[in-house]
Amino acid sequence: MDAYVEAAERFDFDREKFRELVVYVSRQCEDDPTFGAVKLNKILYYADFAAFRSLHRPITGASYQKLREGPAPREFLEIRRELIDSGDVSVEYREYFTGRQHRLVVDRARQADLRWFSEDELDLVDTIIGFFRGKTAREVSDFSHREPGWMLANDGEAIPYETAWLSADPIDQETEEAIREMGIN
């Protein structure tokens, strides 16, 4: 997997854009009772990987790693601490089902600086937020466990952006026969 790690690290991490994306997603999800840290991490992951697939570059260039609950950006905890220290966000702890939800709450006066994002990037992020709206952390986590990049990586290992091109769907019989005819094993 070392070659994958090198490829994943070729994107520069845009710290300010990542900060603004965390604020944007947290603000957009403030009315979603199922929104917490697990869902936030998955939205960030899917936004960057969907952008890589469709725009040929991630939105933030964050480095995502395989964790038990699914992909998460390595930079998240440091950026969250900066946002808390600056007063831009706070963490609200809520009892939720059998666990404790860690929810980022944006200061009422704080809005995300949208100048950092293209219209295409915001459309992608909004689509992902809409897809996950109302889904529990467990549902979102289970969904992310079907991602080929997460399945291929070892715990704590980087998930290369290039895995966004892989599919977890089985190959249909027609494709399998065509591969055999081409002599590809």
Backbone as CSV, one residue per row, in Angstrom:
resi,resn,N_x,N_y,N_z,CA_x,CA_y,CA_z,C_x,C_y,C_z
1,MET,0.820,-1.195,0.000,0.000,0.000,0.000,0.867,1.264,0.000
2,ASP,2.193,1.142,0.159,3.073,2.306,0.213,2.969,3.186,-1.030
3,ALA,2.840,2.585,-2.208,2.698,3.372,-3.436,1.416,4.190,-3.393
4,TYR,0.353,3.620,-2.802,-0.899,4.348,-2.674,-0.743,5.549,-1.745
5,VAL,0.003,5.368,-0.665,0.208,6.456,0.282,0.923,7.610,-0.400
6,GLU,1.957,7.317,-1.185,2.678,8.366,-1.904,1.743,9.123,-2.839
7,ALA,0.883,8.402,-3.551,-0.050,9.053,-4.469,-1.029,9.937,-3.709
8,ALA,-1.510,9.444,-2.557,-2.474,10.207,-1.772,-1.867,11.482,-1.217
9,GLU,-0.570,11.480,-0.962,0.080,12.631,-0.362,0.477,13.693,-1.387
10,ARG,0.175,13.479,-2.646,0.598,14.451,-3.656,-0.277,15.701,-3.664
11,PHE,-1.414,15.656,-2.989,-2.280,16.829,-2.904,-1.897,17.647,-1.688
12,ASP,-1.800,18.937,-1.886,-1.504,19.816,-0.757,-2.765,19.990,0.078
13,PHE,-2.594,19.910,1.370,-3.702,20.129,2.288,-3.951,21.625,2.413
14,ASP,-5.183,22.037,2.156,-5.569,23.443,2.257,-6.268,23.642,3.606
15,ARG,-5.488,24.072,4.584,-5.939,24.201,5.969,-7.147,25.144,6.094
16,GLU,-7.080,26.306,5.471,-8.182,27.270,5.580,-9.457,26.754,4.918
17,LYS,-9.293,26.125,3.787,-10.461,25.586,3.084,-11.093,24.467,3.912
18,PHE,-10.258,23.637,4.528,-10.760,22.569,5.383,-11.532,23.163,6.569
19,ARG,-10.959,24.192,7.206,-11.646,24.853,8.326,-13.022,25.360,7.887
20,GLU,-13.059,26.012,6.739,-14.323,26.574,6.257,-15.312,25.468,5.872
21,LEU,-14.789,24.351,5.364,-15.683,23.240,5.027,-16.288,22.633,6.293
22,VAL,-15.505,22.509,7.340,-16.035,22.006,8.621,-17.137,22.935,9.126
23,VAL,-16.909,24.241,9.060,-17.921,25.211,9.499,-19.162,25.112,8.609
24,TYR,-18.950,25.044,7.300,-20.074,24.975,6.362,-20.942,23.739,6.626
25,VAL,-20.306,22.582,6.704,-21.060,21.338,6.912,-21.767,21.375,8.262
26,SER,-21.087,21.819,9.282,-21.700,21.878,10.619,-22.904,22.813,10.632
27,ARG,-22.790,23.924,9.951,-23.908,24.881,9.876,-25.075,24.277,9.082
28,GLN,-24.770,23.643,7.963,-25.821,23.063,7.122,-26.546,21.917,7.830
29,CYS,-25.868,21.270,8.771,-26.436,20.097,9.448,-26.980,20.415,10.836
30,GLU,-27.037,21.685,11.199,-27.435,22.032,12.564,-28.859,21.590,12.899
31,ASP,-29.710,21.428,11.895,-31.087,20.991,12.155,-31.270,19.480,11.988
32,ASP,-30.183,18.748,11.778,-30.238,17.289,11.627,-29.903,16.658,12.982
33,PRO,-30.892,16.077,13.658,-30.634,15.507,14.989,-29.652,14.335,14.972
34,THR,-29.391,13.768,13.807,-28.458,12.644,13.716,-27.033,13.097,13.418
35,PHE,-26.815,14.411,13.333,-25.488,14.945,12.995,-24.574,14.930,14.206
36,GLY,-23.416,14.324,14.026,-22.384,14.303,15.055,-21.033,14.125,14.384
37,ALA,-20.022,13.833,15.176,-18.647,13.740,14.672,-18.483,12.651,13.626
38,VAL,-19.116,11.502,13.819,-18.981,10.409,12.851,-19.530,10.842,11.495
39,LYS,-20.700,11.430,11.506,-21.304,11.875,10.247,-20.480,12.996,9.612
40,LEU,-19.984,13.915,10.407,-19.158,15.001,9.882,-17.927,14.442,9.171
41,ASN,-17.252,13.492,9.805,-16.070,12.887,9.184,-16.402,12.215,7.860
42,LYS,-17.544,11.547,7.783,-17.921,10.865,6.542,-18.304,11.862,5.459
43,ILE,-18.980,12.933,5.821,-19.328,13.957,4.830,-18.055,14.576,4.261
44,LEU,-17.080,14.870,5.112,-15.807,15.425,4.638,-15.126,14.445,3.686
45,TYR,-15.103,13.166,4.074,-14.489,12.121,3.234,-15.184,12.051,1.872
46,TYR,-16.498,11.910,1.891,-17.215,11.767,0.620,-17.112,13.027,-0.234
47,ALA,-17.066,14.193,0.387,-16.919,15.432,-0.389,-15.579,15.449,-1.115
48,ASP,-14.504,15.146,-0.394,-13.186,15.149,-1.031,-13.067,14.069,-2.093
49,PHE,-13.578,12.880,-1.817,-13.439,11.778,-2.772,-14.366,11.949,-3.973
50,ALA,-15.557,12.488,-3.771,-16.450,12.761,-4.904,-15.865,13.866,-5.784
51,ALA,-15.246,14.861,-5.159,-14.602,15.926,-5.936,-13.433,15.364,-6.735
52,PHE,-12.670,14.474,-6.123,-11.557,13.855,-6.848,-12.084,13.110,-8.072
53,ARG,-13.189,12.392,-7.898,-13.767,11.612,-8.993,-14.328,12.511,-10.096
54,SER,-15.040,13.543,-9.730,-15.713,14.345,-10.762,-14.936,15.589,-11.188
55,LEU,-14.170,16.173,-10.290,-13.432,17.401,-10.611,-11.930,17.137,-10.790
56,HIS,-11.521,15.901,-10.541,-10.128,15.463,-10.680,-9.180,16.087,-9.658
57,ARG,-9.751,16.552,-8.553,-8.965,17.065,-7.433,-9.876,17.084,-6.204
58,PRO,-9.307,16.792,-5.043,-10.126,16.877,-3.829,-10.425,18.328,-3.479
59,ILE,-11.392,18.541,-2.645,-11.726,19.901,-2.217,-10.663,20.441,-1.268
60,THR,-10.279,19.632,-0.274,-9.362,20.135,0.765,-7.967,19.516,0.713
61,GLY,-7.816,18.355,0.102,-6.532,17.662,0.091,-6.199,17.005,1.420
62,ALA,-7.183,16.885,2.303,-6.959,16.224,3.601,-6.519,14.783,3.366
63,SER,-5.811,14.246,4.336,-5.365,12.855,4.281,-6.326,12.022,5.123
64,TYR,-7.011,11.104,4.480,-8.003,10.284,5.178,-7.390,8.952,5.579
65,GLN,-7.783,8.488,6.753,-7.257,7.239,7.285,-8.396,6.290,7.621
66,LYS,-8.059,5.018,7.664,-9.029,3.996,8.040,-9.109,3.930,9.563
67,LEU,-10.299,4.204,10.078,-10.588,4.028,11.492,-11.746,3.046,11.627
68,ARG,-11.967,2.574,12.814,-13.012,1.573,13.061,-14.388,2.044,12.565
69,GLU,-14.708,3.313,12.794,-16.018,3.845,12.398,-16.062,4.293,10.942
70,GLY,-14.962,4.121,10.212,-14.920,4.508,8.808,-13.841,5.547,8.569
71,PRO,-13.762,6.070,7.349,-12.723,7.042,7.003,-12.859,8.335,7.817
72,ALA,-11.706,8.902,8.158,-11.692,10.179,8.871,-10.418,10.930,8.491
73,PRO,-10.517,12.269,8.389,-9.327,13.054,8.050,-8.352,13.121,9.225
74,ARG,-7.088,12.884,8.939,-6.050,12.954,9.983,-5.985,14.351,10.602
75,GLU,-6.292,15.351,9.849,-6.158,16.740,10.284,-7.331,17.226,11.133
76,PHE,-8.381,16.423,11.242,-9.625,16.894,11.852,-9.462,17.366,13.293
77,LEU,-8.848,16.570,14.149,-8.782,16.929,15.571,-8.031,18.241,15.795
78,GLU,-6.954,18.443,15.048,-6.196,19.691,15.181,-7.028,20.894,14.721
79,ILE,-7.716,20.739,13.596,-8.540,21.840,13.073,-9.719,22.096,14.007
80,ARG,-10.324,21.042,14.517,-11.435,21.213,15.465,-10.958,22.007,16.676
81,ARG,-9.766,21.669,17.196,-9.208,22.386,18.356,-9.024,23.864,18.009
82,GLU,-8.518,24.171,16.825,-8.337,25.566,16.409,-9.678,26.300,16.355
83,LEU,-10.682,25.638,15.798,-12.011,26.256,15.689,-12.624,26.498,17.070
84,ILE,-12.417,25.572,17.983,-12.924,25.731,19.354,-12.178,26.873,20.048
85,ASP,-10.853,26.859,19.942,-10.031,27.894,20.595,-10.350,29.301,20.084
86,SER,-10.710,29.398,18.808,-11.034,30.707,18.229,-12.469,31.145,18.558
87,GLY,-13.254,30.248,19.128,-14.641,30.566,19.463,-15.598,30.397,18.294
88,ASP,-15.105,29.876,17.173,-15.963,29.690,15.998,-16.965,28.557,16.190
89,VAL,-16.557,27.531,16.936,-17.440,26.391,17.196,-17.288,25.953,18.647
90,SER,-18.232,25.175,19.086,-18.129,24.496,20.375,-18.585,23.055,20.153
91,VAL,-18.273,22.220,21.108,-18.705,20.832,21.020,-19.832,20.636,22.021
92,GLU,-20.920,20.104,21.528,-22.073,19.800,22.368,-22.154,18.283,22.476
93,TYR,-22.251,17.784,23.675,-22.360,16.338,23.896,-23.812,16.014,24.185
94,ARG,-24.348,15.048,23.430,-25.741,14.647,23.602,-25.818,13.135,23.749
95,GLU,-26.670,12.692,24.620,-26.949,11.257,24.697,-27.795,10.929,23.476
96,TYR,-27.389,9.924,22.758,-28.079,9.572,21.523,-28.116,8.057,21.414
97,PHE,-29.309,7.470,21.459,-29.483,6.023,21.498,-28.633,5.462,22.630
98,THR,-27.693,4.597,22.329,-26.886,3.979,23.381,-25.519,4.630,23.519
99,GLY,-25.285,5.726,22.822,-23.968,6.359,22.846,-24.040,7.835,23.146
100,ARG,-22.935,8.475,22.958,-22.816,9.903,23.197,-22.409,10.583,21.895
101,GLN,-23.233,11.493,21.455,-22.987,12.220,20.211,-22.110,13.440,20.491
102,HIS,-21.064,13.602,19.694,-20.186,14.776,19.768,-20.551,15.645,18.573
103,ARG,-21.200,16.731,18.851,-21.762,17.572,17.791,-21.049,18.926,17.769
104,LEU,-20.535,19.311,16.596,-19.939,20.641,16.460,-21.059,21.652,16.246
105,VAL,-21.076,22.670,17.054,-22.076,23.730,16.963,-21.350,25.017,16.592
106,VAL,-21.778,25.616,15.496,-21.146,26.843,14.998,-21.711,28.037,15.751
107,ASP,-20.823,28.945,16.140,-21.231,30.192,16.778,-22.258,30.870,15.869
108,ARG,-23.324,31.367,16.439,-24.429,31.941,15.656,-23.976,33.040,14.678
109,ALA,-22.958,33.810,15.047,-22.509,34.900,14.173,-21.595,34.405,13.061
110,ARG,-21.085,33.196,13.179,-20.073,32.677,12.244,-20.740,32.006,11.048
111,GLN,-20.374,32.430,9.886,-20.784,31.779,8.641,-19.521,31.294,7.946
112,ALA,-19.629,30.253,7.167,-18.482,29.776,6.392,-18.161,30.802,5.311
113,ASP,-16.874,30.971,5.064,-16.424,31.866,4.005,-16.469,31.079,2.693
114,LEU,-17.500,31.306,1.918,-17.748,30.527,0.698,-16.840,30.918,-0.455
115,ARG,-16.056,31.967,-0.305,-15.122,32.349,-1.373,-14.083,31.260,-1.633
116,TRP,-13.884,30.373,-0.677,-12.902,29.295,-0.816,-13.373,28.213,-1.782
117,PHE,-14.677,28.176,-2.091,-15.256,27.052,-2.821,-15.828,27.458,-4.175
118,SER,-15.702,26.528,-5.120,-16.369,26.720,-6.407,-17.829,26.295,-6.256
119,GLU,-18.625,26.693,-7.203,-20.040,26.291,-7.199,-20.161,24.764,-7.290
120,ASP,-19.310,24.148,-8.119,-19.327,22.688,-8.253,-18.995,22.000,-6.935
121,GLU,-18.031,22.534,-6.201,-17.664,21.947,-4.912,-18.825,22.033,-3.925
122,LEU,-19.460,23.190,-3.845,-20.589,23.352,-2.921,-21.767,22.461,-3.319
123,ASP,-21.997,22.321,-4.619,-23.064,21.413,-5.076,-22.795,19.986,-4.625
124,LEU,-21.544,19.542,-4.761,-21.179,18.192,-4.307,-21.412,18.035,-2.813
125,VAL,-20.931,18.991,-2.041,-21.076,18.933,-0.579,-22.555,18.910,-0.199
126,ASP,-23.361,19.765,-0.810,-24.795,19.813,-0.502,-25.492,18.505,-0.854
127,THR,-25.089,17.892,-1.952,-25.670,16.598,-2.348,-25.341,15.533,-1.314
128,ILE,-24.117,15.518,-0.851,-23.697,14.525,0.143,-24.415,14.760,1.469
129,ILE,-24.505,16.012,1.881,-25.243,16.331,3.110,-26.684,15.846,2.983
130,GLY,-27.307,16.115,1.847,-28.687,15.684,1.629,-28.833,14.176,1.673
131,PHE,-27.880,13.465,1.093,-27.928,12.004,1.079,-27.868,11.440,2.498
132,PHE,-27.016,12.016,3.341,-26.827,11.491,4.692,-27.784,12.089,5.728
133,ARG,-28.544,13.110,5.348,-29.464,13.749,6.303,-30.421,12.703,6.888
134,GLY,-30.511,12.691,8.205,-31.429,11.780,8.890,-30.877,10.386,9.128
135,LYS,-29.754,10.057,8.510,-29.144,8.748,8.734,-28.318,8.799,10.016
136,THR,-28.373,7.727,10.788,-27.631,7.670,12.045,-26.141,7.486,11.784
137,ALA,-25.357,7.707,12.818,-23.909,7.495,12.723,-23.621,6.053,12.324
138,ARG,-24.357,5.106,12.861,-24.155,3.688,12.537,-24.434,3.445,11.055
139,GLU,-25.526,4.011,10.529,-25.857,3.836,9.109,-24.789,4.443,8.209
140,VAL,-24.318,5.632,8.555,-23.301,6.315,7.763,-21.979,5.550,7.833
141,SER,-21.643,5.081,9.024,-20.414,4.306,9.207,-20.477,3.008,8.409
142,ASP,-21.590,2.294,8.520,-21.747,1.041,7.766,-21.657,1.288,6.260
143,PHE,-22.239,2.384,5.802,-22.181,2.740,4.381,-20.729,2.935,3.949
144,SER,-19.943,3.614,4.778,-18.544,3.889,4.427,-17.692,2.621,4.445
145,HIS,-18.130,1.611,5.175,-17.377,0.350,5.231,-17.466,-0.439,3.931
146,ARG,-18.315,0.005,3.017,-18.400,-0.624,1.701,-17.491,0.053,0.677
147,GLU,-16.790,1.096,1.106,-15.879,1.815,0.216,-14.622,0.979,-0.016
148,PRO,-14.234,0.753,-1.274,-13.040,-0.052,-1.555,-11.781,0.472,-0.865
149,GLY,-11.605,1.767,-0.803,-10.421,2.328,-0.150,-10.359,1.975,1.320
150,TRP,-11.497,2.041,1.990,-11.545,1.684,3.406,-11.274,0.187,3.574
151,MET,-11.840,-0.626,2.678,-11.658,-2.078,2.773,-10.212,-2.477,2.499
152,LEU,-9.527,-1.780,1.610,-8.152,-2.130,1.243,-7.111,-1.682,2.266
153,ALA,-7.407,-0.613,2.972,-6.427,-0.060,3.920,-6.424,-0.851,5.221
154,ASN,-5.288,-0.834,5.887,-5.174,-1.378,7.236,-5.554,-0.285,8.227
155,ASP,-5.893,-0.659,9.452,-6.262,0.320,10.471,-5.184,1.395,10.606
156,GLY,-5.611,2.657,10.569,-4.704,3.782,10.714,-3.967,4.176,9.448
157,GLU,-4.126,3.394,8.402,-3.411,3.642,7.153,-4.170,4.651,6.290
158,ALA,-3.415,5.382,5.469,-4.015,6.364,4.564,-4.877,5.672,3.514
159,ILE,-5.974,6.316,3.148,-6.854,5.844,2.078,-6.565,6.720,0.863
160,PRO,-5.961,6.169,-0.171,-5.587,6.965,-1.342,-6.811,7.499,-2.093
161,TYR,-6.692,8.724,-2.565,-7.779,9.308,-3.357,-8.087,8.459,-4.589
162,GLU,-7.071,7.808,-5.139,-7.276,7.007,-6.351,-8.273,5.873,-6.135
163,THR,-8.496,5.479,-4.895,-9.474,4.411,-4.645,-10.907,4.892,-4.913
164,ALA,-11.085,6.188,-5.109,-12.406,6.714,-5.462,-12.877,6.141,-6.791
165,TRP,-11.934,5.684,-7.618,-12.275,5.122,-8.926,-12.682,3.661,-8.844
166,LEU,-12.419,3.014,-7.717,-12.731,1.595,-7.579,-14.188,1.394,-7.231
167,SER,-14.698,0.236,-7.583,-16.068,-0.120,-7.265,-16.080,-1.376,-6.404
168,ALA,-16.980,-1.389,-5.456,-17.146,-2.576,-4.618,-18.174,-3.528,-5.233
169,ASP,-18.793,-3.101,-6.332,-19.794,-3.949,-6.989,-19.125,-5.133,-7.669
170,PRO,-19.750,-6.295,-7.595,-19.169,-7.448,-8.295,-19.221,-7.242,-9.807
171,ILE,-18.287,-7.852,-10.491,-18.247,-7.764,-11.953,-19.344,-8.672,-12.510
172,ASP,-20.121,-8.146,-13.470,-21.175,-8.972,-14.053,-20.556,-10.010,-14.990
173,GLN,-21.337,-11.005,-15.364,-20.845,-12.134,-16.159,-20.320,-11.687,-17.523
174,GLU,-21.005,-10.749,-18.155,-20.589,-10.263,-19.473,-19.200,-9.612,-19.406
175,THR,-18.981,-8.789,-18.376,-17.677,-8.139,-18.205,-16.604,-9.168,-17.897
176,GLU,-16.937,-10.125,-17.066,-15.974,-11.180,-16.716,-15.550,-11.961,-17.958
177,GLU,-16.519,-12.282,-18.834,-16.205,-12.996,-20.074,-15.329,-12.135,-20.992
178,ALA,-15.620,-10.841,-21.077,-14.820,-9.945,-21.916,-13.384,-9.855,-21.389
179,ILE,-13.224,-9.834,-20.077,-11.881,-9.800,-19.481,-11.124,-11.069,-19.820
180,ARG,-11.810,-12.215,-19.724,-11.165,-13.490,-20.070,-10.748,-13.514,-21.536
181,GLU,-11.632,-13.020,-22.422,-11.328,-12.999,-23.859,-10.111,-12.127,-24.167
182,MET,-9.928,-11.078,-23.379,-8.773,-10.194,-23.572,-7.498,-10.802,-22.985
183,GLY,-7.644,-11.893,-22.270,-6.488,-12.538,-21.672,-5.980,-11.870,-20.415
184,ILE,-6.849,-11.080,-19.769,-6.472,-10.411,-18.533,-6.860,-11.315,-17.369
185,ASN,-5.929,-11.540,-16.487,-6.237,-12.381,-15.309,-6.418,-11.551,-14.087
